[in-house]
Amino acid sequence: MGVREIGLPEVTRSPEPGVPERVTIWEVGPRDGLQNESDVVPSETKLEFLNRLNAAGLPVIETTSFVHPEWVPQLADAAEVLDGLSRKPGVRYPVLVPNERGLHRALQAGVEDVAIFASATDSFARRNLNRRVEEQFEMFHPVVRRAVSAGLRVRGYLSMVFGDPWEGPVAVDQVVNAGRRLLEMGCDQLSLGDTIGVATPGQVETVLRAFVAAGVSVDRLAVHFHDTYGQALANTYAALRQGVSTVDASAGGLGGCPYAASATGNLATEDLVWMLDGLGIKHGVDLKMLVDTSTWMAERLGKPSPSAVVRALAL
C-alpha cells in the first residue's frame, strides 16, 4: 500500500494573511503516538518508523520517554531506541523525562532536548504524577534547572488546558498561572494540551489571548490537540490565526493518553500538512512520504489509520 500515483489530488493553495509564513511541526508519533498501544511495538519497528519520519522531512521528532517501564511498558526500550537512532543533521529529537532519574538517563543517552509533562488540574496531576498541582512544580524545578545548566532545551507540556474529565471546564487563569510557572522555571516553550479533545476554536483563542495578556510571547507557545470530537484541525486553525507557529501532531493520527481513557488520537500530521499547504504555510514535510509511512505503520499495528488524509490518499 502507498499513495495513489494516478489522479493524486493536489490541495488548492489559497494563502491567507494573518497566519505564520512557516510552521514547525512537532512530530509526537513515536512517543505520544505509540505509548498507548496495547501490544508492545518492537524496537526495530520503532527505529524504522523514526527513519521514515526523518526521510519525510519532519524538523522535530519526539522520540521516546524515560518513564518507568511499569508506567508505560510500550516505551521501556527508550535507551535502545536512542542508541540505534540515525540522527539527521538539523533535526531535533526530544525525549520526555518525568523526573530527575529520567533526566539522568536522558543525559547519559546524549539527548539535547527534553520535555516535562505537567497538569493544569489537581485530578490529572494526582493520576499522572501522584502529586497535586503545587507539588508537581516542586518536582520539576530541579529537573529543569539541571537540564538548562547542562545546555539542554526544555519544553513544558501542560495537560488538561481546555477541560478535565474529572473536574470539567478549567478556568483560564488557572491554566495561565500553571503555564507561566513552567516558563519562569526555565522551559523555553510551552505546549498547551487539549488532552481529552474537548476544546473548540473560540476557547482556544480565549486561552491564547489570556497568555499574551499575561506577558507570554506567542512564539513561546505551541498547541497539542486531540481529535476526540473532530475539532483538532479547527482548533489548530484558530491557533494559527493567533500567531502560534509550532503545532504538535502525530503521523497517522496515532495516540491517546494512558491516564485519561477519554483521550483519543492526536491531530494527524497528514491532515495538518494538507491544511498548511492549502493556507500557503511552509513546513518542509513531504506528504507522500508521510502517508506512505503512516500506511506502513498501520499495517504493523494491525488497524487502519484514523487520519482522513491517509485514508483518502492511500491505496
Backbone as CSV, one residue per row, in Angstrom:
resi,resn,N_x,N_y,N_z,CA_x,CA_y,CA_z,C_x,C_y,C_z
1,MET,0.835,-1.209,0.000,0.000,0.000,0.000,0.861,1.247,0.000
2,GLY,0.340,2.313,-0.554,1.060,3.565,-0.597,0.159,4.661,-1.106
3,VAL,0.732,5.780,-1.498,-0.047,6.891,-2.013,-0.440,6.601,-3.456
4,ARG,-1.689,6.891,-3.824,-2.135,6.692,-5.196,-1.266,7.502,-6.158
5,GLU,-0.784,6.842,-7.203,0.068,7.523,-8.171,-0.756,8.142,-9.296
6,ILE,-1.955,7.602,-9.586,-2.785,8.092,-10.676,-3.888,8.968,-10.095
7,GLY,-4.011,10.160,-10.634,-5.078,11.032,-10.177,-4.885,11.560,-8.764
8,LEU,-3.632,11.660,-8.330,-3.364,12.168,-6.984,-3.821,13.622,-6.900
9,PRO,-4.779,13.902,-6.033,-5.261,15.281,-5.951,-4.236,16.193,-5.303
10,GLU,-4.261,17.425,-5.713,-3.406,18.426,-5.106,-4.271,19.448,-4.400
11,VAL,-3.832,19.850,-3.226,-4.592,20.828,-2.470,-4.554,22.177,-3.188
12,THR,-5.659,22.871,-3.190,-5.721,24.211,-3.760,-5.115,25.193,-2.772
13,ARG,-4.104,25.888,-3.195,-3.396,26.804,-2.304,-4.033,28.190,-2.348
14,SER,-4.468,28.634,-1.198,-5.067,29.961,-1.067,-4.427,30.658,0.125
15,PRO,-3.251,31.253,-0.083,-2.551,31.917,1.030,-3.456,32.923,1.729
16,GLU,-3.323,32.958,3.027,-4.196,33.807,3.824,-3.373,34.722,4.723
17,PRO,-3.687,35.990,4.772,-2.983,36.899,5.680,-3.365,36.610,7.121
18,GLY,-2.466,36.960,8.022,-2.768,36.807,9.441,-2.359,35.494,10.043
19,VAL,-1.719,34.620,9.248,-1.203,33.360,9.782,0.303,33.328,9.576
20,PRO,1.041,32.523,10.337,2.504,32.479,10.174,2.909,32.033,8.765
21,GLU,4.045,32.532,8.302,4.549,32.128,6.989,5.077,30.699,7.031
22,ARG,5.566,30.272,8.202,6.109,28.925,8.353,5.691,28.359,9.704
23,VAL,5.412,27.081,9.720,5.029,26.389,10.948,5.986,25.226,11.192
24,THR,6.416,25.098,12.427,7.225,23.944,12.831,6.289,22.836,13.299
25,ILE,6.349,21.699,12.632,5.546,20.547,13.038,6.356,19.744,14.038
26,TRP,5.823,19.630,15.245,6.478,18.869,16.320,5.856,17.473,16.302
27,GLU,6.546,16.538,15.670,6.022,15.184,15.496,6.125,14.390,16.802
28,VAL,4.975,13.902,17.272,4.937,13.184,18.550,4.590,11.703,18.386
29,GLY,4.493,11.239,17.132,4.075,9.863,16.899,4.878,8.792,17.613
30,PRO,6.217,8.830,17.531,6.998,7.765,18.173,6.854,7.708,19.691
31,ARG,6.532,8.841,20.322,6.361,8.851,21.782,4.891,8.846,22.170
32,ASP,4.217,9.952,21.937,2.817,10.060,22.327,1.928,9.157,21.491
33,GLY,2.314,8.940,20.244,1.509,8.104,19.375,1.512,6.640,19.751
34,LEU,2.670,6.142,20.165,2.791,4.704,20.444,2.611,4.336,21.907
35,GLN,2.641,5.312,22.811,2.669,4.971,24.232,1.409,4.253,24.715
36,ASN,0.307,4.430,23.990,-0.952,3.847,24.448,-1.322,2.559,23.726
37,GLU,-0.428,2.075,22.854,-0.703,0.819,22.161,-0.674,-0.348,23.154
38,SER,-1.633,-1.255,23.021,-1.727,-2.376,23.960,-0.635,-3.413,23.724
39,ASP,-0.290,-3.641,22.453,0.780,-4.588,22.126,2.089,-3.819,21.949
40,VAL,3.139,-4.324,22.568,4.430,-3.652,22.501,4.974,-3.693,21.074
41,VAL,5.322,-2.537,20.564,5.902,-2.430,19.227,7.392,-2.726,19.330
42,PRO,7.925,-3.647,18.519,9.349,-3.989,18.595,10.242,-2.771,18.360
43,SER,11.383,-2.773,18.997,12.316,-1.647,18.861,12.720,-1.425,17.413
44,GLU,12.917,-2.497,16.666,13.326,-2.331,15.275,12.234,-1.653,14.442
45,THR,10.977,-1.900,14.793,9.879,-1.238,14.095,9.866,0.250,14.440
46,LYS,10.105,0.570,15.697,10.171,1.976,16.105,11.300,2.698,15.381
47,LEU,12.447,2.046,15.251,13.579,2.673,14.579,13.290,2.885,13.095
48,GLU,12.624,1.933,12.468,12.232,2.109,11.070,11.235,3.256,10.933
49,PHE,10.327,3.350,11.884,9.361,4.457,11.916,10.103,5.787,11.994
50,LEU,11.076,5.877,12.878,11.866,7.094,13.026,12.642,7.416,11.753
51,ASN,13.216,6.414,11.131,13.961,6.637,9.891,13.050,7.175,8.792
52,ARG,11.842,6.646,8.720,10.894,7.100,7.706,10.443,8.537,7.974
53,LEU,10.225,8.863,9.242,9.847,10.235,9.589,10.990,11.202,9.274
54,ASN,12.207,10.756,9.530,13.383,11.546,9.152,13.378,11.848,7.659
55,ALA,13.159,10.812,6.875,13.191,10.956,5.425,12.083,11.872,4.909
56,ALA,10.962,11.909,5.643,9.823,12.732,5.228,10.027,14.207,5.532
57,GLY,11.075,14.538,6.274,11.415,15.941,6.484,10.870,16.575,7.750
58,LEU,10.430,15.757,8.718,9.960,16.343,9.975,11.111,17.035,10.694
59,PRO,10.954,18.286,11.124,12.055,19.006,11.754,12.258,18.667,13.224
60,VAL,11.202,18.185,13.887,11.276,17.787,15.292,10.543,16.461,15.435
61,ILE,11.207,15.468,16.015,10.593,14.152,16.187,10.764,13.728,17.643
62,GLU,9.692,13.805,18.394,9.759,13.394,19.794,9.879,11.878,19.839
63,THR,11.003,11.404,20.326,11.441,10.046,20.047,10.942,9.005,21.036
64,THR,10.977,9.316,22.325,10.609,8.322,23.326,10.466,9.017,24.679
65,SER,10.373,8.236,25.735,10.235,8.805,27.074,10.965,7.926,28.074
66,PHE,11.679,8.564,28.995,12.371,7.831,30.051,11.473,7.735,31.287
67,VAL,10.336,7.103,31.097,9.434,6.834,32.221,9.710,5.426,32.733
68,HIS,9.206,5.139,33.945,9.391,3.796,34.487,8.606,2.803,33.638
69,PRO,9.197,1.659,33.291,8.521,0.676,32.437,7.160,0.229,32.967
70,GLU,6.967,0.251,34.283,5.676,-0.149,34.830,4.595,0.868,34.496
71,TRP,4.978,2.129,34.306,4.010,3.171,33.963,3.614,3.088,32.496
72,VAL,4.633,3.009,31.636,4.386,2.959,30.192,5.269,1.862,29.595
73,PRO,4.793,0.614,29.639,5.608,-0.505,29.137,6.014,-0.354,27.680
74,GLN,5.197,0.330,26.909,5.474,0.477,25.479,6.796,1.192,25.208
75,LEU,7.253,2.019,26.160,8.472,2.794,25.956,9.628,2.313,26.832
76,ALA,9.566,1.081,27.261,10.621,0.534,28.117,11.960,0.434,27.398
77,ASP,11.949,0.473,26.081,13.181,0.330,25.290,13.776,1.683,24.899
78,ALA,13.515,2.717,25.684,13.946,4.076,25.329,15.439,4.154,25.031
79,ALA,16.260,3.601,25.905,17.706,3.671,25.711,18.130,2.945,24.438
80,GLU,17.529,1.796,24.191,17.861,1.020,22.995,17.479,1.782,21.724
81,VAL,16.312,2.408,21.737,15.866,3.163,20.571,16.790,4.344,20.307
82,LEU,17.142,5.083,21.346,18.030,6.225,21.166,19.410,5.788,20.697
83,ASP,19.867,4.652,21.183,21.181,4.152,20.786,21.198,3.774,19.304
84,GLY,20.059,3.292,18.796,20.001,2.863,17.396,19.521,3.935,16.438
85,LEU,19.179,5.111,16.968,18.631,6.183,16.147,19.672,6.763,15.193
86,SER,19.311,6.887,13.932,20.163,7.547,12.944,19.763,9.011,12.892
87,ARG,20.540,9.846,13.554,20.194,11.269,13.647,20.515,11.996,12.352
88,LYS,19.611,12.850,11.961,19.751,13.638,10.743,20.148,15.055,11.132
89,PRO,21.182,15.611,10.519,21.614,16.969,10.885,20.466,17.973,10.794
90,GLY,20.379,18.813,11.822,19.369,19.847,11.837,18.027,19.442,12.403
91,VAL,17.858,18.146,12.683,16.599,17.647,13.231,16.729,17.499,14.744
92,ARG,15.698,17.877,15.466,15.690,17.746,16.924,14.960,16.467,17.319
93,TYR,15.484,15.794,18.358,14.920,14.528,18.820,14.649,14.586,20.329
94,PRO,13.649,15.337,20.746,13.383,15.449,22.184,12.865,14.151,22.789
95,VAL,13.070,14.023,24.096,12.524,12.897,24.844,11.817,13.450,26.080
96,LEU,10.805,12.735,26.515,10.075,13.134,27.715,10.785,12.577,28.943
97,VAL,10.941,13.407,29.975,11.531,12.952,31.238,10.565,13.311,32.365
98,PRO,10.153,12.346,33.178,9.169,12.625,34.226,9.764,13.181,35.508
99,ASN,11.080,12.965,35.702,11.697,13.338,36.985,13.215,13.386,36.813
100,GLU,13.923,13.591,37.928,15.384,13.699,37.862,16.032,12.397,37.399
101,ARG,15.466,11.275,37.794,16.032,9.998,37.349,15.912,9.862,35.832
102,GLY,14.756,10.261,35.292,14.581,10.216,33.853,15.540,11.148,33.142
103,LEU,15.767,12.329,33.720,16.714,13.268,33.132,18.118,12.684,33.139
104,HIS,18.502,12.019,34.226,19.827,11.406,34.307,20.021,10.397,33.172
105,ARG,19.019,9.594,32.920,19.101,8.608,31.836,19.183,9.308,30.481
106,ALA,18.442,10.412,30.342,18.468,11.151,29.085,19.852,11.760,28.841
107,LEU,20.460,12.294,29.892,21.796,12.864,29.754,22.804,11.780,29.378
108,GLN,22.663,10.614,29.968,23.555,9.503,29.627,23.405,9.111,28.160
109,ALA,22.194,9.293,27.625,21.926,8.918,26.233,22.339,10.009,25.255
110,GLY,22.792,11.144,25.775,23.293,12.205,24.920,22.225,13.041,24.226
111,VAL,21.041,13.136,24.818,19.986,13.926,24.189,20.262,15.427,24.355
112,GLU,19.677,16.221,23.486,19.856,17.673,23.529,18.562,18.411,23.854
113,ASP,17.449,17.702,23.784,16.140,18.289,24.067,15.354,17.367,24.982
114,VAL,14.757,17.934,26.023,13.892,17.150,26.894,12.569,17.890,27.082
115,ALA,11.581,17.156,27.548,10.283,17.742,27.834,9.783,17.205,29.160
116,ILE,9.054,18.051,29.893,8.393,17.626,31.118,6.893,17.728,30.891
117,PHE,6.129,16.976,31.667,4.698,16.850,31.417,3.922,17.204,32.673
118,ALA,3.396,18.420,32.703,2.677,18.910,33.873,1.177,18.962,33.605
119,SER,0.421,19.259,34.644,-1.031,19.318,34.535,-1.551,20.653,35.051
120,ALA,-2.631,21.128,34.434,-3.289,22.344,34.906,-4.292,22.041,36.018
121,THR,-4.574,20.745,36.258,-5.580,20.369,37.250,-5.026,19.387,38.274
122,ASP,-5.579,19.449,39.473,-5.175,18.531,40.534,-5.511,17.088,40.205
123,SER,-6.695,16.852,39.655,-7.136,15.478,39.399,-6.181,14.735,38.488
124,PHE,-5.783,15.364,37.401,-4.889,14.691,36.472,-3.468,14.624,37.020
125,ALA,-3.053,15.660,37.741,-1.716,15.639,38.341,-1.590,14.449,39.296
126,ARG,-2.635,14.196,40.072,-2.580,13.060,41.005,-2.524,11.734,40.263
127,ARG,-3.276,11.612,39.172,-3.305,10.344,38.438,-2.046,10.138,37.611
128,ASN,-1.506,11.195,37.060,-0.350,11.088,36.177,0.970,11.130,36.937
129,LEU,1.021,11.946,38.002,2.281,12.175,38.708,2.232,11.806,40.189
130,ASN,1.040,11.427,40.665,0.857,11.131,42.083,1.199,12.345,42.949
131,ARG,0.882,13.523,42.424,1.142,14.781,43.123,0.040,15.776,42.800
132,ARG,-0.142,16.739,43.689,-1.055,17.829,43.399,-0.353,18.837,42.479
133,VAL,-1.100,19.798,41.980,-0.536,20.776,41.046,0.664,21.485,41.650
134,GLU,0.526,21.963,42.879,1.624,22.684,43.515,2.840,21.791,43.697
135,GLU,2.619,20.542,44.064,3.722,19.607,44.307,4.466,19.249,43.024
136,GLN,3.766,19.261,41.873,4.438,18.924,40.619,5.528,19.938,40.284
137,PHE,5.295,21.214,40.612,6.305,22.224,40.322,7.544,22.018,41.180
138,GLU,7.340,21.588,42.407,8.478,21.288,43.282,9.304,20.149,42.710
139,MET,8.636,19.178,42.055,9.347,18.057,41.454,10.077,18.471,40.182
140,PHE,9.446,19.339,39.383,10.021,19.700,38.089,11.148,20.724,38.201
141,HIS,11.123,21.550,39.230,12.095,22.637,39.299,13.544,22.145,39.215
142,PRO,13.956,21.161,40.020,15.349,20.693,39.903,15.638,20.017,38.571
143,VAL,14.615,19.398,37.965,14.806,18.761,36.657,15.137,19.819,35.608
144,VAL,14.335,20.876,35.583,14.545,21.939,34.598,15.864,22.653,34.853
145,ARG,16.159,22.932,36.126,17.398,23.632,36.463,18.608,22.831,36.001
146,ARG,18.616,21.544,36.257,19.755,20.705,35.869,19.850,20.593,34.346
147,ALA,18.703,20.457,33.680,18.712,20.335,32.226,19.250,21.606,31.575
148,VAL,18.785,22.757,32.047,19.233,24.028,31.486,20.727,24.237,31.737
149,SER,21.177,23.881,32.927,22.600,24.046,33.242,23.474,23.127,32.399
150,ALA,22.886,22.009,31.926,23.624,21.093,31.061,23.536,21.488,29.594
151,GLY,22.860,22.607,29.316,22.771,23.100,27.950,21.637,22.515,27.136
152,LEU,20.691,21.854,27.795,19.573,21.252,27.085,18.435,22.258,26.918
153,ARG,17.679,22.094,25.846,16.437,22.837,25.675,15.323,22.062,26.368
154,VAL,14.457,22.782,27.055,13.397,22.133,27.834,12.034,22.627,27.368
155,ARG,11.195,21.692,27.030,9.810,22.008,26.683,8.908,21.634,27.844
156,GLY,7.919,22.468,28.124,6.936,22.152,29.139,5.604,21.819,28.499
157,TYR,5.121,20.609,28.734,3.768,20.254,28.323,2.820,20.613,29.460
158,LEU,1.711,21.230,29.129,0.669,21.489,30.123,-0.592,20.791,29.649
159,SER,-1.013,19.782,30.389,-2.182,18.998,30.000,-3.449,19.528,30.653
160,MET,-4.586,19.061,30.165,-5.916,19.438,30.666,-6.150,20.942,30.612
161,VAL,-5.656,21.578,29.567,-5.784,23.025,29.435,-7.228,23.445,29.159
162,PHE,-7.947,22.656,28.388,-9.273,23.069,27.947,-10.418,22.299,28.603
163,GLY,-10.092,21.288,29.375,-11.125,20.512,30.046,-10.514,19.295,30.710
164,ASP,-11.128,18.862,31.798,-10.637,17.736,32.588,-11.802,16.766,32.798
165,PRO,-11.605,15.454,32.577,-12.722,14.511,32.693,-13.270,14.378,34.106
166,TRP,-12.476,14.757,35.101,-12.931,14.660,36.491,-13.402,16.005,37.038
167,GLU,-12.837,17.097,36.534,-13.159,18.420,37.067,-13.997,19.276,36.127
168,GLY,-14.127,18.856,34.871,-14.900,19.637,33.916,-14.096,20.781,33.331
169,PRO,-14.760,21.896,32.974,-14.052,23.045,32.392,-12.975,23.566,33.346
170,VAL,-11.867,24.029,32.763,-10.740,24.519,33.555,-10.669,26.041,33.398
171,ALA,-10.579,26.732,34.521,-10.536,28.203,34.494,-9.306,28.690,33.741
172,VAL,-9.488,29.704,32.912,-8.393,30.217,32.088,-7.254,30.741,32.952
173,ASP,-7.567,31.451,34.036,-6.493,31.986,34.874,-5.703,30.876,35.545
174,GLN,-6.350,29.762,35.824,-5.667,28.595,36.392,-4.662,28.035,35.389
175,VAL,-5.062,27.975,34.135,-4.189,27.492,33.071,-3.006,28.438,32.875
176,VAL,-3.271,29.720,32.799,-2.216,30.703,32.575,-1.217,30.699,33.726
177,ASN,-1.697,30.608,34.947,-0.794,30.580,36.098,0.130,29.373,36.046
178,ALA,-0.430,28.206,35.727,0.386,26.995,35.648,1.391,27.085,34.513
179,GLY,0.952,27.583,33.358,1.852,27.695,32.222,2.986,28.674,32.457
180,ARG,2.670,29.808,33.065,3.713,30.796,33.347,4.751,30.236,34.309
181,ARG,4.329,29.430,35.256,5.298,28.861,36.202,6.282,27.938,35.492
182,LEU,5.807,27.187,34.512,6.716,26.324,33.755,7.716,27.152,32.950
183,LEU,7.250,28.223,32.354,8.153,29.088,31.590,9.141,29.808,32.502
184,GLU,8.660,30.271,33.628,9.524,31.021,34.544,10.595,30.140,35.187
185,MET,10.334,28.836,35.312,11.359,27.973,35.902,12.427,27.576,34.898
186,GLY,12.227,27.928,33.600,13.280,27.688,32.629,12.879,26.980,31.351
187,CYS,11.614,26.593,31.209,11.180,25.976,29.951,11.230,27.026,28.846
188,ASP,11.746,26.657,27.688,11.837,27.618,26.601,10.567,27.642,25.762
189,GLN,9.749,26.598,25.876,8.498,26.549,25.128,7.440,25.847,25.966
190,LEU,6.185,26.271,25.764,5.057,25.688,26.481,4.066,25.141,25.465
191,SER,3.771,23.843,25.551,2.798,23.216,24.669,1.483,23.058,25.420
192,LEU,0.434,23.680,24.891,-0.874,23.685,25.540,-1.686,22.495,25.039
193,GLY,-2.004,21.577,25.940,-2.609,20.326,25.542,-4.107,20.223,25.783
194,ASP,-4.825,19.893,24.711,-6.249,19.547,24.823,-6.324,18.037,24.983
195,THR,-5.998,17.577,26.163,-5.739,16.162,26.428,-6.917,15.261,26.095
196,ILE,-8.136,15.722,26.307,-9.306,14.884,26.030,-10.107,15.395,24.832
197,GLY,-9.558,16.350,24.098,-10.142,16.750,22.831,-11.447,17.508,22.901
198,VAL,-11.681,18.241,23.990,-12.971,18.927,24.153,-12.948,20.386,23.722
199,ALA,-11.795,20.917,23.359,-11.685,22.343,23.025,-12.441,22.681,21.746
200,THR,-12.843,23.944,21.646,-13.433,24.492,20.431,-12.670,25.766,20.083
201,PRO,-12.755,26.236,18.836,-11.911,27.344,18.394,-12.003,28.610,19.244
202,GLY,-13.196,28.987,19.650,-13.317,30.189,20.468,-12.593,30.061,21.787
203,GLN,-12.650,28.864,22.376,-11.952,28.612,23.641,-10.447,28.700,23.439
204,VAL,-9.964,28.162,22.318,-8.537,28.221,22.005,-8.088,29.677,21.911
205,GLU,-8.851,30.491,21.205,-8.499,31.902,21.073,-8.477,32.601,22.428
206,THR,-9.443,32.285,23.276,-9.515,32.911,24.605,-8.284,32.583,25.436
207,VAL,-7.881,31.321,25.435,-6.721,30.902,26.219,-5.452,31.552,25.692
208,LEU,-5.261,31.559,24.388,-4.049,32.140,23.812,-3.980,33.641,24.086
209,ARG,-5.095,34.321,23.950,-5.109,35.756,24.238,-4.808,36.030,25.711
210,ALA,-5.270,35.152,26.581,-5.009,35.326,28.011,-3.519,35.198,28.311
211,PHE,-2.834,34.274,27.643,-1.391,34.143,27.839,-0.666,35.394,27.365
212,VAL,-1.044,35.898,26.199,-0.398,37.100,25.670,-0.653,38.279,26.605
213,ALA,-1.887,38.386,27.118,-2.216,39.468,28.044,-1.416,39.372,29.333
214,ALA,-1.006,38.140,29.684,-0.214,37.922,30.891,1.280,38.093,30.641
215,GLY,1.648,38.525,29.431,3.047,38.805,29.140,3.823,37.675,28.499
216,VAL,3.139,36.624,28.060,3.813,35.496,27.411,3.785,35.712,25.902
217,SER,4.957,35.761,25.285,5.034,35.940,23.846,4.469,34.713,23.135
218,VAL,3.685,34.935,22.095,3.047,33.824,21.408,4.063,32.884,20.771
219,ASP,5.270,33.368,20.490,6.268,32.489,19.881,6.831,31.472,20.873
220,ARG,6.453,31.574,22.144,6.857,30.570,23.136,5.768,29.531,23.367
221,LEU,4.670,29.655,22.628,3.536,28.752,22.807,3.404,27.796,21.633
222,ALA,3.060,26.561,21.953,2.718,25.548,20.949,1.355,24.989,21.323
223,VAL,0.728,24.273,20.391,-0.576,23.661,20.683,-0.533,22.174,20.387
224,HIS,-1.310,21.441,21.170,-1.335,19.981,21.091,-2.795,19.542,21.222
225,PHE,-3.402,19.208,20.068,-4.827,18.898,20.072,-5.099,17.421,19.813
226,HIS,-6.091,16.901,20.522,-6.621,15.564,20.252,-7.932,15.725,19.492
227,ASP,-8.281,14.710,18.716,-9.403,14.833,17.787,-10.648,14.093,18.249
228,THR,-10.842,13.994,19.542,-11.946,13.238,20.116,-13.291,13.647,19.525
229,TYR,-13.515,14.936,19.380,-14.781,15.450,18.851,-14.622,16.067,17.458
230,GLY,-13.545,15.701,16.778,-13.339,16.170,15.419,-12.983,17.641,15.297
231,GLN,-12.430,18.220,16.369,-12.158,19.654,16.383,-10.677,20.013,16.236
232,ALA,-9.810,19.019,16.093,-8.372,19.301,16.144,-7.918,20.266,15.051
233,LEU,-8.354,20.072,13.827,-7.934,20.965,12.754,-8.517,22.367,12.925
234,ALA,-9.791,22.448,13.301,-10.408,23.757,13.522,-9.699,24.500,14.640
235,ASN,-9.346,23.774,15.694,-8.632,24.398,16.809,-7.237,24.843,16.391
236,THR,-6.587,24.052,15.551,-5.265,24.429,15.054,-5.345,25.694,14.215
237,TYR,-6.344,25.770,13.360,-6.529,26.959,12.540,-6.736,28.192,13.417
238,ALA,-7.520,28.043,14.479,-7.735,29.157,15.406,-6.420,29.581,16.043
239,ALA,-5.586,28.612,16.392,-4.287,28.924,16.994,-3.376,29.630,15.997
240,LEU,-3.381,29.189,14.748,-2.582,29.844,13.717,-3.004,31.300,13.560
241,ARG,-4.290,31.547,13.624,-4.794,32.914,13.485,-4.353,33.807,14.642
242,GLN,-3.975,33.177,15.762,-3.471,33.941,16.906,-1.953,34.064,16.877
243,GLY,-1.304,33.495,15.837,0.136,33.633,15.681,0.963,32.454,16.136
244,VAL,0.347,31.378,16.599,1.099,30.190,17.019,1.770,29.563,15.800
245,SER,3.044,29.229,15.926,3.784,28.694,14.782,4.449,27.349,15.067
246,THR,4.116,26.718,16.190,4.558,25.350,16.461,3.325,24.521,16.791
247,VAL,3.128,23.450,16.041,1.941,22.614,16.203,2.370,21.166,16.382
248,ASP,1.882,20.539,17.445,2.144,19.123,17.680,1.207,18.283,16.823
249,ALA,1.724,17.189,16.293,0.895,16.281,15.503,1.538,14.903,15.516
250,SER,0.736,13.901,15.175,1.200,12.518,15.218,0.923,11.852,13.880
251,ALA,1.954,11.268,13.285,1.804,10.613,11.990,0.674,9.597,12.034
252,GLY,-0.247,9.721,11.095,-1.362,8.789,11.020,-2.433,8.991,12.071
253,GLY,-2.282,10.000,12.929,-3.265,10.227,13.990,-3.139,9.280,15.157
254,LEU,-1.971,8.647,15.294,-1.755,7.736,16.413,-1.810,8.487,17.737
255,GLY,-2.234,7.803,18.776,-2.084,8.408,20.087,-3.264,8.251,21.017
256,GLY,-3.048,8.740,22.216,-4.005,8.651,23.297,-3.261,9.000,24.567
257,CYS,-3.870,8.768,25.698,-3.203,9.028,26.964,-3.504,7.881,27.916
258,PRO,-2.477,7.204,28.449,-2.715,6.071,29.331,-3.368,6.444,30.647
259,TYR,-3.420,7.732,30.985,-4.000,8.155,32.255,-5.337,8.861,32.089
260,ALA,-5.827,8.955,30.843,-7.131,9.566,30.597,-7.823,8.773,29.498
261,ALA,-8.734,7.901,29.910,-9.352,6.965,28.968,-10.125,7.675,27.856
262,SER,-10.592,8.893,28.106,-11.376,9.606,27.108,-10.519,10.294,26.054
263,ALA,-9.198,10.230,26.189,-8.301,10.865,25.229,-8.092,9.938,24.037
264,THR,-8.522,10.374,22.877,-8.314,9.581,21.669,-7.141,10.148,20.890
265,GLY,-7.058,9.808,19.601,-5.876,10.122,18.826,-5.523,11.584,18.701
266,ASN,-4.248,11.808,18.462,-3.738,13.161,18.232,-4.161,13.675,16.856
267,LEU,-4.026,14.966,16.666,-4.147,15.546,15.337,-3.184,14.804,14.408
268,ALA,-3.683,14.311,13.282,-2.847,13.589,12.334,-1.930,14.554,11.593
269,THR,-0.671,14.205,11.502,0.293,15.068,10.822,-0.099,15.293,9.366
270,GLU,-0.603,14.242,8.719,-1.003,14.376,7.314,-2.148,15.379,7.147
271,ASP,-3.109,15.342,8.059,-4.233,16.273,7.982,-3.740,17.712,8.181
272,LEU,-2.800,17.864,9.112,-2.210,19.179,9.351,-1.473,19.673,8.112
273,VAL,-0.654,18.821,7.504,0.124,19.211,6.328,-0.804,19.638,5.190
274,TRP,-1.885,18.896,4.990,-2.833,19.242,3.927,-3.397,20.651,4.156
275,MET,-3.769,20.950,5.395,-4.315,22.276,5.694,-3.256,23.358,5.535
276,LEU,-2.042,23.111,6.028,-0.974,24.099,5.902,-0.671,24.383,4.437
277,ASP,-0.664,23.333,3.617,-0.437,23.530,2.189,-1.526,24.433,1.595
278,GLY,-2.759,24.195,1.989,-3.856,24.993,1.472,-3.762,26.451,1.869
279,LEU,-3.184,26.706,3.038,-3.026,28.083,3.519,-1.742,28.740,3.017
280,GLY,-0.942,27.965,2.270,0.308,28.508,1.763,1.381,28.649,2.826
281,ILE,1.269,27.866,3.893,2.227,27.948,5.003,3.332,26.908,4.790
282,LYS,4.577,27.332,4.856,5.708,26.430,4.679,5.894,25.532,5.900
283,HIS,6.372,24.298,5.650,6.593,23.354,6.751,7.716,22.360,6.465
284,GLY,8.045,22.118,5.214,9.174,21.281,4.853,8.944,19.786,4.873
285,VAL,7.681,19.336,4.961,7.382,17.904,5.067,6.856,17.374,3.740
286,ASP,7.331,16.197,3.366,6.902,15.527,2.140,5.648,14.714,2.454
287,LEU,4.496,15.150,1.945,3.230,14.492,2.289,3.170,13.058,1.785
288,LYS,3.642,12.813,0.578,3.601,11.452,0.029,4.387,10.485,0.903
289,MET,5.607,10.879,1.276,6.430,10.005,2.116,5.789,9.808,3.484
290,LEU,5.134,10.844,3.982,4.484,10.745,5.283,3.297,9.791,5.233
291,VAL,2.476,9.887,4.192,1.341,8.974,4.039,1.837,7.535,3.897
292,ASP,2.887,7.344,3.112,3.466,6.001,2.981,3.914,5.468,4.341
293,THR,4.513,6.333,5.147,4.986,5.939,6.478,3.824,5.530,7.372
294,SER,2.772,6.311,7.376,1.635,6.003,8.241,0.887,4.765,7.767
295,THR,0.842,4.560,6.460,0.229,3.347,5.920,1.028,2.127,6.339
296,TRP,2.328,2.251,6.250,3.235,1.173,6.679,3.050,0.866,8.171
297,MET,2.985,1.901,9.009,2.825,1.683,10.444,1.459,1.091,10.771
298,ALA,0.430,1.536,10.079,-0.911,0.989,10.312,-0.950,-0.505,10.044
299,GLU,-0.234,-0.936,9.029,-0.168,-2.364,8.719,0.508,-3.126,9.849
300,ARG,1.534,-2.554,10.434,2.233,-3.229,11.529,1.430,-3.217,12.827
301,LEU,0.609,-2.217,13.007,-0.239,-2.182,14.199,-1.524,-2.975,14.012
302,GLY,-1.805,-3.341,12.778,-2.984,-4.152,12.507,-4.298,-3.409,12.603
303,LYS,-4.274,-2.109,12.307,-5.516,-1.337,12.347,-5.377,-0.152,11.414
304,PRO,-6.494,0.325,10.860,-6.412,1.437,9.909,-6.050,2.744,10.587
305,SER,-5.442,3.623,9.827,-5.110,4.952,10.342,-6.377,5.786,10.476
306,PRO,-6.512,6.533,11.575,-7.676,7.428,11.705,-7.549,8.714,10.901
307,SER,-6.388,8.940,10.284,-6.175,10.163,9.522,-7.033,10.186,8.270
308,ALA,-7.809,11.251,8.073,-8.639,11.378,6.881,-7.796,11.473,5.630
309,VAL,-6.665,12.182,5.688,-5.811,12.340,4.521,-5.139,11.015,4.165
310,VAL,-4.712,10.254,5.159,-4.119,8.945,4.877,-5.154,8.061,4.201
311,ARG,-6.377,8.046,4.700,-7.418,7.214,4.089,-7.722,7.659,2.676
312,ALA,-7.671,8.957,2.427,-8.001,9.481,1.098,-6.904,9.206,0.074
313,LEU,-5.650,9.226,0.497,-4.540,9.134,-0.442,-3.925,7.746,-0.543
314,ALA,-4.134,6.901,0.468,-3.518,5.566,0.449,-4.326,4.627,-0.421
315,LEU,-3.633,3.686,-1.043,-4.289,2.680,-1.881,-5.095,1.734,-1.009
